[in-house]
Amino acid sequence: MPDWALPLLGAAARTLSMAYDSSLAASEDVRWRDVDKRVVKAVEKSRGNRLTAADVAAAAGIGIDDAQKELVALASITNGAMDVSEGGDLAWRFPTDVRTALLSGSARARLQSLVESAWPLIYSGIRTGFGVLLLVSIVVTFVSIFALIAAASSSGSGGDRDDRRRGGGGMVFLSPGRVFGPSPFDAFYYNPYGSYYGRRAARGAPVRPAGGAQEGDPDGMSFLQAVFSFVFGDGDPNIDLDERRWKRVAAAIRASDGAVSAVQLAPLLNLPDSVDGNQDASAVDEQYMLPVLNRFGGHPEVTDEGDIVYVFPDLTTTARSSSGRTELLGTASTGGGAYLQEKEYTFSEASPFQRIAAALLGGVNVVGALALGSLLSSVRMTALTPDGVALVGTISALFPALAAYAGIYAVVPAVRIWWNRLRNRGIRARNDRRLRAARRLAGDREARRRVEGAAAYRRAKVIVGDADVVYSTDREISEQADPAVADFERRLGGK
């Protein structure tokens, strides 16, 4: 390093120090901001070792600029240190137990940790409560039906029998048995929980074989939770898709020393529909690379052969001597190569028997709600006793909630079946395009030529080690003065 550059480096270190200290002093509210959990997890894995923003971006699957901002926030809360290398590269050091330091320094982190620890119990209670509501709805619906029938009988017992024959006087609604044959209300005179599994469901006990969880029921889901799963499903199976995608993209770029061809990353990205009709379309339309360039600070360059190479110089900066083994695309033994595979939506993760039981009980509840509505609409309030009028008023007040629950139970699963089919169709198409791209990378000569052409643009790794650090924020500047800088300043002052 030339002697004349040392004073400039010293001045740059001082400037960085003042900017860093002023950012900490002027941003006390940062203790109330949220620090990305993926960044905290990546820092935890470093176990107190030095790491760069590129290391965190690759480990967390976020952009380099975002990683830099999150590291500044995390350092301000946990008293982390920033190191500056001779080349002006930045690296960070954090306490070994960074999560404990984060919780002690951030009220928001403590609150978030409390919510996260309580959420599984809350969510389990919501799922179980929805199943309990099914049983409560069935019981209330049928008790209401039987109560209305009893009220009709009691109100008509003291009236004129001839009036009842004529259909007037004490009759409240049509009799279950008429000249037109069996009435659908006859079903309500039978116990809906007559079977063994019905009695267990009515008591809220898990409805599954004694052997425990079945296939499709990996966590031993209780029947009450299976009811929620039957109606609303089990969430997005690809909730971590973006994180998995960007981690693998960053790993592939770093494994190629910061220079890649689009065909190398195609098996991991969302490819245009044109790839279906033309296998070589991805070689022409490479707009799918734009999100990668934005996230990881890359830029395109053109080779002598006219191919486009994407260079990511920021991702080559690391504080680790070795980044470990990285999966190379196109080398998997499956014949299709390694590609990002989305999972399809399933109707429910409950066991088959739990789904059948939930459907049957839900059907009983829906039919009961329809029958109860029909009975309420046929009630003649003038023929009822005062107690009967009060009873009908109470049931009428409860009926909207019972009908709403029955409607949700009937409509939501049907809509989900249709919606899942549409989503799964798109998932299969995207998986197929990525699989085609992986096979092309593994076996196409032109694709391999483009990969080899990108190798000429590889960047040497910049490793920020102990010997490269010229300034650290956790030490006084006087303790870090370079002898050459001190000698230069001494001679400059003597002139």
NORKA-V13951 format. One record per residue. RES is the residue in one letter. NEAR is the number of other C-alpha atoms within 10 Angstrom. Layout:
RES:NEAR, RES:NEAR
//
This chain:
M:7, P:5, D:10, W:11, A:11, L:18, P:16, L:12, L:19, G:20, A:11, A:15, A:22, R:15, T:12, L:18, S:21, M:13, A:12, Y:16, D:13, S:11, S:15, L:18, A:11, A:9, S:12, E:12, D:10, V:18, R:19, W:14, R:15, D:15, V:21, D:16, K:13, R:18, V:23, V:18, K:15, A:18, V:28, E:17, K:13, S:17, R:14, G:16, N:15, R:21, L:25, T:26, A:28, A:26, D:28, V:26, A:26, A:24, A:22, A:23, G:25, I:23, G:22, I:22, D:16, D:16, A:23, Q:20, K:13, E:21, L:26, V:19, A:22, L:28, A:20, S:22, I:23, T:21, N:19, G:20, A:19, M:25, D:26, V:22, S:20, E:18, G:13, G:17, D:18, L:21, A:26, W:23, R:22, F:23, P:20, T:15, D:13, V:23, R:18, T:12, A:17, L:23, L:17, S:13, G:18, S:21, A:15, R:17, A:20, R:15, L:12, Q:14, S:13, L:11, V:12, E:12, S:11, A:11, W:12, P:11, L:11, I:13, Y:11, S:11, G:13, I:14, R:19, T:19, G:15, F:19, G:25, V:20, L:15, L:24, L:19, V:14, S:24, I:23, V:16, V:19, T:26, F:21, V:14, S:23, I:23, F:15, A:16, L:22, I:16, A:13, A:19, A:23, S:15, S:16, S:19, G:21, S:12, G:9, G:15, D:13, R:14, D:10, D:13, R:15, R:10, R:10, G:14, G:15, G:17, G:23, M:23, V:25, F:18, L:13, S:13, P:13, G:12, R:9, V:6, F:6, G:8, P:11, S:13, P:11, F:16, D:10, A:12, F:14, Y:10, Y:9, N:11, P:17, Y:14, G:9, S:10, Y:9, Y:15, G:18, R:15, R:15, A:22, A:17, R:12, G:16, A:14, P:19, V:22, R:21, P:10, A:7, G:6, G:13, A:16, Q:17, E:11, G:13, D:18, P:12, D:12, G:16, M:22, S:22, F:26, L:24, Q:21, A:29, V:30, F:23, S:24, F:25, V:25, F:17, G:20, D:16, G:11, D:12, P:12, N:14, I:10, D:9, L:15, D:13, E:16, R:16, R:19, W:23, K:17, R:23, V:22, A:27, A:25, A:22, I:24, R:27, A:18, S:22, D:21, G:26, A:29, V:28, S:26, A:25, V:22, Q:25, L:23, A:27, P:31, L:24, L:23, N:15, L:22, P:15, D:13, S:13, V:18, D:16, G:8, N:10, Q:13, D:15, A:15, S:20, A:18, V:10, D:14, E:15, Q:12, Y:16, M:20, L:12, P:13, V:20, L:16, N:13, R:17, F:26, G:16, G:20, H:16, P:17, E:15, V:11, T:14, D:8, E:8, G:8, D:19, I:21, V:23, Y:23, V:26, F:23, P:22, D:21, L:27, T:23, T:24, T:25, A:23, R:17, S:11, S:8, S:12, G:8, R:8, T:12, E:12, L:15, L:22, G:22, T:16, A:15, S:8, T:9, G:13, G:21, G:22, A:23, Y:25, L:19, Q:18, E:14, K:15, E:17, Y:21, T:16, F:18, S:22, E:19, A:29, S:22, P:15, F:14, Q:27, R:19, I:13, A:21, A:26, A:18, L:13, L:20, G:23, G:15, V:15, N:29, V:24, V:16, G:26, A:26, L:14, A:18, L:23, G:19, S:12, L:18, L:19, S:11, S:11, V:18, R:14, M:13, T:11, A:19, L:21, T:16, P:12, D:11, G:19, V:17, A:12, L:17, V:20, G:14, T:12, I:22, S:16, A:11, L:15, F:20, P:13, A:12, L:25, A:20, A:13, Y:19, A:23, G:14, I:14, Y:23, A:17, V:11, V:14, P:19, A:12, V:11, R:18, I:14, W:10, W:13, N:15, R:15, L:12, R:13, N:16, R:12, G:13, I:17, R:15, A:14, R:22, N:21, D:17, R:24, R:26, L:23, R:20, A:30, A:28, R:22, R:23, L:26, A:20, G:15, D:12, R:11, E:14, A:20, R:17, R:12, R:22, V:21, E:13, G:20, A:25, A:16, A:12, Y:18, R:21, R:19, A:11, K:17, V:17, I:19, V:25, G:16, D:11, A:8, D:15, V:19, V:19, Y:27, S:21, T:20, D:13, R:12, E:11, I:16, S:8, E:8, Q:13, A:14, D:16, P:10, A:13, V:18, A:15, D:12, F:16, E:12, R:11, R:10, L:9, G:8, G:7, K:5
//
